[in-house]
Amino acid sequence: MATTTIQVEEKTRRELFRIVSELEREKGRRVTYDEAIMVLIERAKLRNAARARFGSLYGTLGPDSGGWVELGALRRGERARLERIAEASR
């Protein structure tokens, strides 16, 4: 396996170290910087895929902020209605 050296700002190095530490706590073992970077890449891929899926579901709203506001209001209303139904059934 070939390795290489990359240059990063000190702030970036600190953040990467923080992520490595979190992963080590989660996994209960040592984690390399390479593993941490791969985890970040995979998370970004998953997030992008989720955004694409969300966009395909709600793509017709596009950048229409009024449409998004209305959708949010409808969801809040539906959530409140379902909570009232659940409360009444107790």
Secondary structure, DSSP 8 states (H G I E B T S, - for coil): ---------HHHHHHHHHHHHHHHHHHTS---HHHHHHHHHHHHHHHHHHHHHHHHHHGGGTT-HHHHHHHHHHHHHHHHHHHHHHHHT-
